[in-house]
Amino acid sequence: MRPLRFSKWIAASLLGLAGVSATALEFRSVAEHGAVFYDAPSVAAKKLFVASKGLPVEVLVDNKDWLRVRDQTGALAWAEKKSLISKRTIVVAAAKSRIHAGADAKSAVLMTADKNVVLDLLETGKGGWVKVRHRDGAVGYLRIEEAWGL
C-alpha cells in the first residue's frame, strides 16, 4: 500500500508542477521613480537597488504584500506590491534598435532606441513585432527579439 500512496503523491506533485510551468508569464512595471527592491520581503531587509518609473519586471512569486521579481538583467529581488502596476512596458534589449512605422522591416524607420530604453507596450503578436510608444509620444513597431518584458 505504501508504494501506491507514494506514487499517487508523486503523480499529483508532477501534475501540479506541470500546471505551474504552463501558466503565462506575468509582468508589471514600476509605478514611480525610486522604487526600492530588497533581498527579502521586508522593508527591514537589505536594499539591493532602486528602480525608475516604468521599468518592467517579471513576477515570480506573489507573497501577499510583496512580489518576488526578476528584471531584464536576471537580478532577483523583492518589491512591495504597491510599488508595481499592471501597465505593461518593455525594455529595448538590443543596441540601436529601430522603431518602424509598420510591422515590417521595409517600413520607414521612425526612430532608433538605445539599449535599456523603456517603451510602453501597446500590442503584441504582429508577426514578430510589438507595437510600442516612446515617452515623447512616438508610436511604432519593434522586433520582438529586440525587446525584454514580453
N, C-alpha and C positions, 0 to 999 in steps of 0.2 A: 504493500500500500504506500509506503513512504516514497519510493521512487516515482510512483504515479503522481502523487501530490506535488513533488518537486518538479516533475516535468510540466504539470499544469501551471505552476508558478513561473517557470522559465518561459513557457509559451505566452502567458499573459504579459510578462515583462517585455518580451520581444515585440509583441503586438503594440504595447504602449509606446515603446521606443519608435516603432515604425510610424505611429501616429504623430509623434513629436517631429520626426525628420520630414514628414510630409507637409507640415504647416508652412505657410508663406512667411517670408522674411518680413519683419516689422521694422520700419524706420520712423524716426521722429527727428525734429530739428530743435536746436537750442532756441529758447524763447527770447532771451535778452542777452546783451553783451555782458560778459563777466560771470557766466555760469561756472560754478566750481565743480570739478569732478574729483571724487575721493577713492581711496583704496578699499573702503568698506562702507556699508550703508549706514553712515552716521556722520553728522557734522563735526563730531569729535575725532573722526578718522583723519589719516594723513591726506592732505590736499595734493593731488597729482598734477593737475593743470587747470587752467581757466580757458573757457571757450568763448568765441564770439557768436553773436546772433546769427542764426541760420545754419550753423554747422550741422550736417546730418550725422546721425548715429544710428547704428543697428541695435535694436533692443534684443537682449539675450535672455534676461530674467526680469520678471515683474515681481517685486517684493513689497507689496502694499504701497508705501510712500516713496520707494526707491526703485530705480531701474539699473540693472547691470547692462552696460552698453559697450560697443566697440566702435572706434572711429575709423576713418579711412586709412590710417597708418597701421591698424591692427591693435592699437592700445586698448586695454580693457580698463574700465573704471565704473564707479557707481555715481549716479546722478539723482538728485531729488526729482521725483516725478513732476513736480510743479515747475521745474526749470526747463522742461521739454514740451513741445507742442506737436500736434499731429500734422501740421503743414509740412508738405514734402519739399525737400530741397535735394540737390545733388552737388557733388564736388567734381570739378574738372580733374581728371586723373592723368591726362597727358599734357605735355608741354605744347604750347601754341596750338591748341585745338581750335578748329574753325567752326563757327556757328553759321549755318546756311539758311537761306530764305525758305527753302523747302526740304523735305526729307529725301534729298537726292544730292549726291556728291557733285553733280553738274550744275546745281542751282547756285545762285550768287552767294558769295561769302559776305555776311553782314558784319561780322567782327571776328577777332581772334581772342580767345580766352587763355590766360596763362594757367598753369597747373595750380590747383588748390583754390581756384575761384569758385565761390558758391553761387549757384543759379537756382531759381525757383523751378520746380518740376511741374509742367503743365499737362503733359500727356506722355504715355508710353506706348510702345508696340507699333510703331510706324515703320515696319520692315527694317529693323535695326537702328532706328533713330528715336530720339526723345525730343519732345517739344519743351523748350526752356525759355525762361525770361531772366535777363540780367537786371540788376538793381536800377540801372538807368532807364529801364523800360523796353529795351530791345528784345524782341521775341524772335526765336528761330529754332533750328534743329541741330542737334549734336549727335554724333555716332554713339551708340550705346557703349561700345568698348572704350570710349574716352571719358566715361562718367563713373563715379562711385556713389552708391546710395540707392540702387535700384533693386 
